[in-house]
Amino acid sequence: MTQHTMTIFPISLGCPKNRVDSEVMLGLLSEAGYTICDAAETADILLVNTCGFIQPAVEEAIDTIMQLIAVKERHPGSRLVVCGCLVQRYGQALCRELPEVDLFIGTDTFRNIVTYLADRTNRAAHFHVAPPSYVMDSQTPRLLSTPSHRAYLKITEGCSNKCAYCMIPSIRGPLRSRAIADIVQEVKELDSQGIKELTLVGQDLTAYGRDLRSGPALHQLLEQLIEHSAIPWLRLLYLYPGRLSDELLALMAAEERLLSYLDIPLQHVAEGVLKRMRRPFGKHHLHALIERIRAKVPTAAIRTTFMVGFPGESDADVEEIADFLRTYQLHNVGVFTYSNEEGCAAEQLNDQIDEQVKQDRADYLMGIQSQIATEINQGYVGQELEVLVEGVSQETELLLEGRSRFQAAEIDGCVYIADGHCNSGDLVTVKISEAHPYDLVGHIVDKG
C-alpha cells in the first residue's frame, strides 16, 4: 500500500524578501517529501507567509487567512500554517484571534517548519516565535517560485536604520549580512540554472557588510558576482539614500551587466519632515545625490517612493516633492500614504493628518508623475531597447510581454511586444513604436 504524499498549497504575500523566505520553506518541505499543489481545495497543508509591517499589509494577510480558514472548514483534514511578519509582530494575540490556525511560525523559526509539521502531538507547541537572528546561506534548500529565467537573491537580513515610521527593525531584527564567498556560491548555482536576471534584495542593500568584521561593501560583492557568473542582468532593489557610494556608481557605469537602475526610497524631501521621520540626511543631500547619479551614470533610471501624510506635513512640504519631481524627471515613482503603526516611534506624534487629505496629496503627486513618465516614455519611441521576455501578456494573448533594463519585475511597467518570434526568458531587441504612462509597445528587431 503506497503512502500518501503530503501536498502543500503556498501563498506568499508582501515583498521579494518575503518571497525568498517562502522559497526556503518550500525547499525544506520538498526535501522532506512534500509536494506543491496549485489548488487549496486538494491540499493537506495550507501555508501563507504573511507581510505585516503596515496596516494595508496586515489587512491583506488577515483576509487571506480567513479565505484559507473557509477552505479548511470545507476540508476538515487539512491544516493551516501562518508564517512571517504578521506572526512576528503580533505574537500570541493571533492565537487568541485565530484559533482555527494550526501552526504559527515567525520570521526566525520558519527554518524549522518540517519539524513543527511533524509534531502533531502537542497543541501547545503550535506557536513558534523567537528573536530574529537567522540568516540563510548557500546550502539552504530553496525552491524558486519565479519564472525560470529570473530569481531574487537575499544578501542581508534585518535592518539597523531607525526611521520613525518603520516596524521592520522590530520585526526582522538588526542588520545581518551574508559573507561574499557564500553569496558567490549561491549565484554560481543560479547561473548554472540559466537565470537571465538576478535581483539582489535586502532591507537596505547599501548597508551590506557594515556588520561584518571584514567590512566588505556592496560594490566589492558585485565585483565578485560579475567575475564569477555570466548572468546577463544584475539588478539592485532598495538602496538607502544616505550610503550610495561613488564606487558603486563607477561600477554601474563601467559594467553593462550591472543594470543602471537605482531603486532609492527617498520617502520625502522637505527638511522638517525628514527630520521628524528620523532620516539621517536633509533635502540638500537628496538634491546632490540625484545630481551625482546623473553625472556619474547618465543612463541611470531612478525609481523612488514618497510617503505623504506624515504627522505635521504641510501643503508646502508636499509642494517641495512636486518641485523635486518636476526638476529631476524620475523614471518610476510610487506615492503612498503614511500609516500610523502601533509601536512605531511616529505613533505618538502630534498633528496626525486626515486620511482624505493624505489620499488627495498622493493623487496630486501621482498626477504630476504620470505626465513626467509619459514624456520620458515618449522619448523611447523609435529607439531599440534590450528586453527580457516574460511570456504571453497578462492583458491579452495577442501580445507578448517583457521588460527593459529600467523596469523591475512586479514593480514597474512593461514592454508589450506586438510582433516577432521569441520565447520566455529570451533577451531580444525591441524597436519602440508607442508610449504610454507606464508601458511601451514595440516589435522585435531581427539582428540575424
C-alpha angles and dihedrals in degrees: 000000000000118000117241113254109229113237128208130202110202131198120184118196130189131014133002089258088061089048090058089054089051090051090052091052091048090049092052092046092047091053088051091056102263118136127214118238130188099218122075091201093065100039126110091204125039107200126187122179105202138209116213114162098108131031099253089054090049090051092049090050093050091047090051092048091050090051090052091047087057090052091049091051089056091047107037093183093066125092128220120219121188118193141169141032098350090057093044091050102044101028120175093004087077091058090058094044098042109035090159090072113097099198135020118195127180132215094273104040100049087099087073096053095119092055093046093050091050092055107079096148103084120052089190089063094065096099120073120174126145135168107282112262105128124116121180120229138199092273093057111111112245132180110202115229096185123090110286094256098060140041143174123239119202109208099171139026127210130004135251097195116114104215110167096228100047131095096183098099091052092046100038101026129226126328115293118180127198119231117260093238091054093049091048089054092055092046091053089055092049090047090054088055091060099254111174099186125034117187117200113214138184136134087265117005093187089063090062112135098008090116096047122093091227088053100213116183129222094255090054091053091049092050088057093047091051091048097047102040140045098211104144099216125040113181129188124213125192111017112181111231095226098060109038102136131212087231091060092048092048090052091049091051093049102041117065092194092060099077117233090234119122120190103194116169101213094171092190143357103205112107098225094046093049089052093051089047088056091236106160095226138057136227094271090059090052094050090048091047094057091046091049091051092048091049096048100034107026092177094053120133109211122205123186144162129226126201117213128191098040109161111282096014113149133204087253090056090054090049088057088060090048091052090047091053093049092047100047103031096213119203100226127018132174122192122196134173124251114259114206099226123200108245099021120119093244093056094093098042118125124238097049109185130236115257094234091052089051091051093046090053092049092049091049093053094043089052090057092045093049090060091046093048090049091053092047091050092048086060089065095058108116093017127113115234132188107242132190107218115229098181137250112004120260088222100054138353088228091074137054120221132216143152134243124220091270095054120079120206116264091001111062136034126280145226115253112212110212099177139021141060123272144127134240108279096027120132106222139169113248125191109216116230104165136032130204130176093273107002139057132209126209148133133252116264112219106227093182 
